[in-house]
Amino acid sequence: GLSLTSLVLLKVALGQPACRGIEELDFVNLWSMDQVRAALRMVRRQPPGSESDNDERLDNSAEPARDDNIDKQGATIRTLKFTAFRPRERMRGAGRALAELLVQEFFDYAKRGGCYDHVAEFHLHAYPFGSVGSQVLAPAVAQNTTLNVLRLQDCDLQSDSATSVAQMIRHNTTLQVLDLSDNPYYLSSDLTWEMTVKVLIRHGLQHNTTLLELPLMVSRRTGRKALPSRTKLDKHLKLNRFAHAYFVATALPKTRGSSTVAPRNGGNATGHTESTALATGNETKNHRCDSMELIPALWPKLLGRAAIKPSILHRFVQDCATVLCS
């Protein structure tokens, strides 16, 4: 754990050009809210076009924000980690206080643009904000548009936090990984697990098309020898990965060396290799996949895969409506 003075010195060091290559920062064993606040402010940057000397803080305090962020000439932190919150004395209501602090000092500032745009991964390990804290975090995470990876490992999430997690999944459109590992209450019994999966799917994954991974690793504290079946969860995640491969690949430039076929209706010769791989489930990275190039015989299989999940089918049909109607 670092003292406040050490955090200030670390901020100064990271602001130097020599630290420009540093992309990951892990704060271990912090013991006070002030330390967590100082660590978050250290990574925060001023939004473009704002005057650092006159920037009004979100908490309306008189303290200037000029020295609260790393200089843009120094390190660019892509992965921000907080591992093990160890308060030196018992704190009443620590879970809600931790969550409110994270919302105030990270997620609220992320909405402004330019403050935390450089942070793509946010890890919280052994920060026991619990179900009460998850209710505070849920709206903020749902509205966040900067993070691709969020890890809430060993955060004392109870089974009743599944509704809050589902809210995050349903409304967030940028998260690709949401890690809920080492929260044993989800796996405390078969009934708890089934209810958790049901809530996550019905109120979250059913409406989400961007989440690709949802780890729920077994914790030794559960006493279970094996992880219960997660077939239903994986079904939705596989469909999301399928859609991600299609929509991301469609935006990429066409690669050289793809096979070509004779053009139809006087069009240019195009390759079918990448589209065939998509419809058969064998997606290949960095290969363009254009719906106009799809072999006609594979259209039923492609639509059949997308139709299993209404949100995926809606997004897919929106993209291909002109092709389907032609």
MILO-522070 format. One record per residue (C-alpha): residue number from 1; residue in three letters; x, y, z. Coordinates in steps of 0.02 Angstrom, whole numbers, plus 50000, padded with zeros to 5 digits. Layout:
BEGIN
(rec NUM; 'ALA'; (X; Y; Z));
...
REM end
This chain:
BEGIN
(rec 1; 'GLY'; (50000; 50000; 50000));
(rec 2; 'LEU'; (50062; 50173; 49953));
(rec 3; 'SER'; (50047; 50327; 50060));
(rec 4; 'LEU'; (49971; 50485; 49988));
(rec 5; 'THR'; (50144; 50560; 49973));
(rec 6; 'SER'; (50204; 50408; 49875));
(rec 7; 'LEU'; (50056; 50424; 49757));
(rec 8; 'VAL'; (50102; 50605; 49722));
(rec 9; 'LEU'; (50282; 50555; 49684));
(rec 10; 'LEU'; (50221; 50413; 49572));
(rec 11; 'LYS'; (50111; 50537; 49477));
(rec 12; 'VAL'; (50260; 50649; 49446));
(rec 13; 'ALA'; (50365; 50502; 49385));
(rec 14; 'LEU'; (50230; 50438; 49266));
(rec 15; 'GLY'; (50216; 50612; 49192));
(rec 16; 'GLN'; (50393; 50603; 49125));
(rec 17; 'PRO'; (50426; 50560; 48941));
(rec 18; 'ALA'; (50535; 50413; 48997));
(rec 19; 'CYS'; (50377; 50324; 49060));
(rec 20; 'ARG'; (50283; 50342; 48897));
(rec 21; 'GLY'; (50285; 50154; 48866));
(rec 22; 'ILE'; (50195; 50108; 49028));
(rec 23; 'GLU'; (50017; 50051; 48992));
(rec 24; 'GLU'; (49968; 49955; 49149));
(rec 25; 'LEU'; (49954; 50016; 49329));
(rec 26; 'ASP'; (49907; 49908; 49478));
(rec 27; 'PHE'; (49871; 49982; 49651));
(rec 28; 'VAL'; (49889; 49845; 49781));
(rec 29; 'ASN'; (49833; 49845; 49964));
(rec 30; 'LEU'; (49765; 50022; 49976));
(rec 31; 'TRP'; (49689; 50050; 50147));
(rec 32; 'SER'; (49587; 50211; 50137));
(rec 33; 'MET'; (49459; 50297; 50027));
(rec 34; 'ASP'; (49577; 50445; 50009));
(rec 35; 'GLN'; (49708; 50332; 49931));
(rec 36; 'VAL'; (49584; 50261; 49805));
(rec 37; 'ARG'; (49526; 50437; 49762));
(rec 38; 'ALA'; (49705; 50498; 49740));
(rec 39; 'ALA'; (49748; 50350; 49629));
(rec 40; 'LEU'; (49600; 50382; 49515));
(rec 41; 'ARG'; (49638; 50567; 49503));
(rec 42; 'MET'; (49818; 50529; 49462));
(rec 43; 'VAL'; (49768; 50436; 49303));
(rec 44; 'ARG'; (49633; 50559; 49252));
(rec 45; 'ARG'; (49669; 50683; 49113));
(rec 46; 'GLN'; (49594; 50851; 49070));
(rec 47; 'PRO'; (49466; 50842; 48929));
(rec 48; 'PRO'; (49516; 50928; 48766));
(rec 49; 'GLY'; (49483; 51115; 48764));
(rec 50; 'SER'; (49465; 51134; 48953));
(rec 51; 'GLU'; (49570; 51253; 49055));
(rec 52; 'SER'; (49653; 51152; 49193));
(rec 53; 'ASP'; (49671; 51303; 49305));
(rec 54; 'ASN'; (49488; 51351; 49297));
(rec 55; 'ASP'; (49407; 51181; 49273));
(rec 56; 'GLU'; (49263; 51159; 49394));
(rec 57; 'ARG'; (49263; 50991; 49481));
(rec 58; 'LEU'; (49113; 50877; 49474));
(rec 59; 'ASP'; (49102; 50873; 49663));
(rec 60; 'ASN'; (49093; 51064; 49664));
(rec 61; 'SER'; (49239; 51078; 49782));
(rec 62; 'ALA'; (49357; 51225; 49780));
(rec 63; 'GLU'; (49511; 51114; 49756));
(rec 64; 'PRO'; (49590; 51142; 49585));
(rec 65; 'ALA'; (49606; 50995; 49466));
(rec 66; 'ARG'; (49770; 51053; 49390));
(rec 67; 'ASP'; (49883; 50927; 49476));
(rec 68; 'ASP'; (49762; 50780; 49478));
(rec 69; 'ASN'; (49811; 50698; 49314));
(rec 70; 'ILE'; (49961; 50625; 49226));
(rec 71; 'ASP'; (50038; 50738; 49096));
(rec 72; 'LYS'; (49999; 50681; 48919));
(rec 73; 'GLN'; (50185; 50676; 48879));
(rec 74; 'GLY'; (50208; 50531; 49000));
(rec 75; 'ALA'; (50128; 50361; 49024));
(rec 76; 'THR'; (49966; 50315; 48937));
(rec 77; 'ILE'; (49877; 50195; 49055));
(rec 78; 'ARG'; (49770; 50070; 48959));
(rec 79; 'THR'; (49741; 49947; 49102));
(rec 80; 'LEU'; (49699; 50012; 49276));
(rec 81; 'LYS'; (49696; 49886; 49418));
(rec 82; 'PHE'; (49649; 49897; 49601));
(rec 83; 'THR'; (49695; 49741; 49698));
(rec 84; 'ALA'; (49644; 49708; 49879));
(rec 85; 'PHE'; (49566; 49849; 49978));
(rec 86; 'ARG'; (49631; 49827; 50157));
(rec 87; 'PRO'; (49557; 49958; 50275));
(rec 88; 'ARG'; (49653; 49970; 50438));
(rec 89; 'GLU'; (49494; 49989; 50537));
(rec 90; 'ARG'; (49317; 49924; 50516));
(rec 91; 'MET'; (49217; 50039; 50403));
(rec 92; 'ARG'; (49029; 50041; 50416));
(rec 93; 'GLY'; (48944; 50048; 50247));
(rec 94; 'ALA'; (49110; 50027; 50157));
(rec 95; 'GLY'; (49030; 49936; 50010));
(rec 96; 'ARG'; (48915; 50079; 49962));
(rec 97; 'ALA'; (49050; 50208; 49998));
(rec 98; 'LEU'; (49175; 50119; 49884));
(rec 99; 'ALA'; (49048; 50107; 49743));
(rec 100; 'GLU'; (48997; 50290; 49760));
(rec 101; 'LEU'; (49180; 50340; 49757));
(rec 102; 'LEU'; (49210; 50242; 49596));
(rec 103; 'VAL'; (49057; 50319; 49515));
(rec 104; 'GLN'; (49105; 50495; 49568));
(rec 105; 'GLU'; (49290; 50489; 49528));
(rec 106; 'PHE'; (49292; 50373; 49376));
(rec 107; 'PHE'; (49126; 50341; 49287));
(rec 108; 'ASP'; (49056; 50517; 49304));
(rec 109; 'TYR'; (49216; 50592; 49235));
(rec 110; 'ALA'; (49220; 50462; 49095));
(rec 111; 'LYS'; (49057; 50536; 49029));
(rec 112; 'ARG'; (49141; 50702; 48998));
(rec 113; 'GLY'; (49256; 50632; 48864));
(rec 114; 'GLY'; (49445; 50646; 48867));
(rec 115; 'CYS'; (49464; 50611; 49053));
(rec 116; 'TYR'; (49476; 50421; 49048));
(rec 117; 'ASP'; (49465; 50383; 48862));
(rec 118; 'HIS'; (49638; 50305; 48870));
(rec 119; 'VAL'; (49583; 50174; 48999));
(rec 120; 'ALA'; (49510; 50023; 48908));
(rec 121; 'GLU'; (49521; 49896; 49051));
(rec 122; 'PHE'; (49468; 49923; 49231));
(rec 123; 'HIS'; (49503; 49785; 49359));
(rec 124; 'LEU'; (49436; 49774; 49536));
(rec 125; 'HIS'; (49497; 49626; 49637));
(rec 126; 'ALA'; (49450; 49599; 49820));
(rec 127; 'TYR'; (49355; 49763; 49833));
(rec 128; 'PRO'; (49206; 49708; 49938));
(rec 129; 'PHE'; (49070; 49828; 49884));
(rec 130; 'GLY'; (48943; 49685; 49881));
(rec 131; 'SER'; (48765; 49686; 49815));
(rec 132; 'VAL'; (48729; 49860; 49884));
(rec 133; 'GLY'; (48879; 49929; 49792));
(rec 134; 'SER'; (48831; 49838; 49632));
(rec 135; 'GLN'; (48665; 49931; 49634));
(rec 136; 'VAL'; (48761; 50095; 49640));
(rec 137; 'LEU'; (48882; 50042; 49503));
(rec 138; 'ALA'; (48752; 49969; 49383));
(rec 139; 'PRO'; (48684; 50132; 49308));
(rec 140; 'ALA'; (48860; 50203; 49289));
(rec 141; 'VAL'; (48927; 50047; 49202));
(rec 142; 'ALA'; (48772; 50037; 49092));
(rec 143; 'GLN'; (48804; 50212; 49025));
(rec 144; 'ASN'; (48993; 50195; 49007));
(rec 145; 'THR'; (49061; 50201; 48829));
(rec 146; 'THR'; (49250; 50194; 48859));
(rec 147; 'LEU'; (49285; 50024; 48938));
(rec 148; 'ASN'; (49306; 49861; 48842));
(rec 149; 'VAL'; (49351; 49754; 48992));
(rec 150; 'LEU'; (49280; 49763; 49168));
(rec 151; 'ARG'; (49334; 49637; 49300));
(rec 152; 'LEU'; (49240; 49627; 49466));
(rec 153; 'GLN'; (49334; 49482; 49545));
(rec 154; 'ASP'; (49305; 49431; 49726));
(rec 155; 'CYS'; (49198; 49585; 49757));
(rec 156; 'ASP'; (49079; 49497; 49878));
(rec 157; 'LEU'; (48938; 49497; 49751));
(rec 158; 'GLN'; (48788; 49406; 49824));
(rec 159; 'SER'; (48661; 49309; 49722));
(rec 160; 'ASP'; (48540; 49456; 49727));
(rec 161; 'SER'; (48666; 49563; 49632));
(rec 162; 'ALA'; (48624; 49468; 49472));
(rec 163; 'THR'; (48489; 49596; 49431));
(rec 164; 'SER'; (48615; 49739; 49442));
(rec 165; 'VAL'; (48741; 49644; 49336));
(rec 166; 'ALA'; (48605; 49607; 49208));
(rec 167; 'GLN'; (48568; 49794; 49198));
(rec 168; 'MET'; (48751; 49826; 49159));
(rec 169; 'ILE'; (48749; 49695; 49022));
(rec 170; 'ARG'; (48584; 49751; 48945));
(rec 171; 'HIS'; (48623; 49935; 48922));
(rec 172; 'ASN'; (48812; 49939; 48897));
(rec 173; 'THR'; (48864; 49936; 48714));
(rec 174; 'THR'; (49054; 49933; 48726));
(rec 175; 'LEU'; (49100; 49800; 48855));
(rec 176; 'GLN'; (49170; 49642; 48777));
(rec 177; 'VAL'; (49228; 49558; 48939));
(rec 178; 'LEU'; (49138; 49562; 49106));
(rec 179; 'ASP'; (49233; 49455; 49231));
(rec 180; 'LEU'; (49136; 49399; 49386));
(rec 181; 'SER'; (49260; 49268; 49443));
(rec 182; 'ASP'; (49285; 49223; 49627));
(rec 183; 'ASN'; (49113; 49278; 49682));
(rec 184; 'PRO'; (49062; 49113; 49764));
(rec 185; 'TYR'; (48883; 49157; 49806));
(rec 186; 'TYR'; (48831; 49132; 49625));
(rec 187; 'LEU'; (48884; 48950; 49642));
(rec 188; 'SER'; (48827; 48915; 49820));
(rec 189; 'SER'; (48692; 48794; 49762));
(rec 190; 'ASP'; (48615; 48727; 49602));
(rec 191; 'LEU'; (48457; 48828; 49631));
(rec 192; 'THR'; (48556; 48990; 49657));
(rec 193; 'TRP'; (48655; 48956; 49499));
(rec 194; 'GLU'; (48500; 48922; 49395));
(rec 195; 'MET'; (48415; 49081; 49456));
(rec 196; 'THR'; (48572; 49182; 49423));
(rec 197; 'VAL'; (48586; 49117; 49246));
(rec 198; 'LYS'; (48401; 49148; 49215));
(rec 199; 'VAL'; (48414; 49330; 49272));
(rec 200; 'LEU'; (48575; 49364; 49176));
(rec 201; 'ILE'; (48498; 49297; 49015));
(rec 202; 'ARG'; (48320; 49364; 49028));
(rec 203; 'HIS'; (48365; 49539; 49087));
(rec 204; 'GLY'; (48539; 49554; 49012));
(rec 205; 'LEU'; (48612; 49442; 48878));
(rec 206; 'GLN'; (48448; 49424; 48784));
(rec 207; 'HIS'; (48461; 49609; 48739));
(rec 208; 'ASN'; (48650; 49623; 48721));
(rec 209; 'THR'; (48749; 49599; 48560));
(rec 210; 'THR'; (48923; 49655; 48611));
(rec 211; 'LEU'; (48977; 49554; 48764));
(rec 212; 'LEU'; (49096; 49414; 48711));
(rec 213; 'GLU'; (49157; 49340; 48876));
(rec 214; 'LEU'; (49075; 49318; 49047));
(rec 215; 'PRO'; (49195; 49219; 49158));
(rec 216; 'LEU'; (49120; 49141; 49316));
(rec 217; 'MET'; (49263; 49036; 49379));
(rec 218; 'VAL'; (49244; 48916; 49525));
(rec 219; 'SER'; (49307; 48980; 49691));
(rec 220; 'ARG'; (49380; 48856; 49815));
(rec 221; 'ARG'; (49271; 48931; 49951));
(rec 222; 'THR'; (49114; 48860; 49870));
(rec 223; 'GLY'; (49165; 48682; 49905));
(rec 224; 'ARG'; (49103; 48628; 49733));
(rec 225; 'LYS'; (49208; 48506; 49634));
(rec 226; 'ALA'; (49148; 48565; 49464));
(rec 227; 'LEU'; (49067; 48716; 49385));
(rec 228; 'PRO'; (48882; 48692; 49347));
(rec 229; 'SER'; (48828; 48689; 49167));
(rec 230; 'ARG'; (48838; 48858; 49083));
(rec 231; 'THR'; (48772; 48800; 48914));
(rec 232; 'LYS'; (48634; 48931; 48911));
(rec 233; 'LEU'; (48756; 49073; 48945));
(rec 234; 'ASP'; (48880; 49010; 48816));
(rec 235; 'LYS'; (48743; 48998; 48686));
(rec 236; 'HIS'; (48712; 49186; 48695));
(rec 237; 'LEU'; (48897; 49228; 48705));
(rec 238; 'LYS'; (48935; 49122; 48551));
(rec 239; 'LEU'; (48801; 49214; 48454));
(rec 240; 'ASN'; (48877; 49379; 48509));
(rec 241; 'ARG'; (49048; 49321; 48451));
(rec 242; 'PHE'; (48970; 49268; 48286));
(rec 243; 'ALA'; (48891; 49440; 48262));
(rec 244; 'HIS'; (49053; 49527; 48316));
(rec 245; 'ALA'; (49152; 49430; 48187));
(rec 246; 'TYR'; (49028; 49479; 48052));
(rec 247; 'PHE'; (49007; 49664; 48090));
(rec 248; 'VAL'; (49190; 49696; 48131));
(rec 249; 'ALA'; (49250; 49600; 47978));
(rec 250; 'THR'; (49130; 49695; 47866));
(rec 251; 'ALA'; (49216; 49859; 47911));
(rec 252; 'LEU'; (49392; 49795; 47874));
(rec 253; 'PRO'; (49479; 49818; 47705));
(rec 254; 'LYS'; (49477; 49668; 47591));
(rec 255; 'THR'; (49629; 49555; 47607));
(rec 256; 'ARG'; (49734; 49498; 47463));
(rec 257; 'GLY'; (49742; 49319; 47406));
(rec 258; 'SER'; (49558; 49275; 47429));
(rec 259; 'SER'; (49477; 49162; 47303));
(rec 260; 'THR'; (49369; 49243; 47170));
(rec 261; 'VAL'; (49220; 49188; 47067));
(rec 262; 'ALA'; (49143; 49251; 46908));
(rec 263; 'PRO'; (49043; 49411; 46936));
(rec 264; 'ARG'; (48853; 49410; 46925));
(rec 265; 'ASN'; (48748; 49543; 46841));
(rec 266; 'GLY'; (48901; 49625; 46769));
(rec 267; 'GLY'; (48978; 49659; 46940));
(rec 268; 'ASN'; (49158; 49645; 46991));
(rec 269; 'ALA'; (49236; 49479; 47037));
(rec 270; 'THR'; (49230; 49453; 47225));
(rec 271; 'GLY'; (49291; 49323; 47350));
(rec 272; 'HIS'; (49176; 49200; 47440));
(rec 273; 'THR'; (49303; 49121; 47558));
(rec 274; 'GLU'; (49277; 49239; 47704));
(rec 275; 'SER'; (49086; 49241; 47693));
(rec 276; 'THR'; (49081; 49052; 47684));
(rec 277; 'ALA'; (49186; 49040; 47842));
(rec 278; 'LEU'; (49067; 49157; 47933));
(rec 279; 'ALA'; (48908; 49064; 47888));
(rec 280; 'THR'; (48985; 48897; 47938));
(rec 281; 'GLY'; (49045; 48967; 48104));
(rec 282; 'ASN'; (49230; 48969; 48062));
(rec 283; 'GLU'; (49264; 49156; 48078));
(rec 284; 'THR'; (49437; 49216; 48027));
(rec 285; 'LYS'; (49516; 49375; 48095));
(rec 286; 'ASN'; (49562; 49518; 47980));
(rec 287; 'HIS'; (49456; 49451; 47836));
(rec 288; 'ARG'; (49323; 49556; 47757));
(rec 289; 'CYS'; (49150; 49477; 47754));
(rec 290; 'ASP'; (49025; 49566; 47642));
(rec 291; 'SER'; (48844; 49508; 47639));
(rec 292; 'MET'; (48842; 49542; 47450));
(rec 293; 'GLU'; (48977; 49409; 47429));
(rec 294; 'LEU'; (48889; 49271; 47525));
(rec 295; 'ILE'; (48854; 49113; 47428));
(rec 296; 'PRO'; (48663; 49102; 47408));
(rec 297; 'ALA'; (48656; 48924; 47475));
(rec 298; 'LEU'; (48727; 48985; 47642));
(rec 299; 'TRP'; (48596; 49120; 47674));
(rec 300; 'PRO'; (48473; 49002; 47763));
(rec 301; 'LYS'; (48609; 48941; 47881));
(rec 302; 'LEU'; (48667; 49119; 47917));
(rec 303; 'LEU'; (48490; 49178; 47956));
(rec 304; 'GLY'; (48457; 49020; 48056));
(rec 305; 'ARG'; (48603; 49057; 48172));
(rec 306; 'ALA'; (48552; 49238; 48194));
(rec 307; 'ALA'; (48367; 49199; 48221));
(rec 308; 'ILE'; (48402; 49108; 48385));
(rec 309; 'LYS'; (48431; 49275; 48470));
(rec 310; 'PRO'; (48309; 49415; 48422));
(rec 311; 'SER'; (48430; 49557; 48460));
(rec 312; 'ILE'; (48562; 49480; 48347));
(rec 313; 'LEU'; (48434; 49449; 48208));
(rec 314; 'HIS'; (48372; 49629; 48220));
(rec 315; 'ARG'; (48548; 49698; 48205));
(rec 316; 'PHE'; (48591; 49580; 48063));
(rec 317; 'VAL'; (48433; 49617; 47963));
(rec 318; 'GLN'; (48462; 49804; 47984));
(rec 319; 'ASP'; (48633; 49784; 47906));
(rec 320; 'CYS'; (48574; 49671; 47765));
(rec 321; 'ALA'; (48399; 49737; 47730));
(rec 322; 'THR'; (48446; 49805; 47559));
(rec 323; 'VAL'; (48523; 49638; 47510));
(rec 324; 'LEU'; (48375; 49536; 47571));
(rec 325; 'CYS'; (48251; 49645; 47476));
(rec 326; 'SER'; (48348; 49649; 47314));
REM end
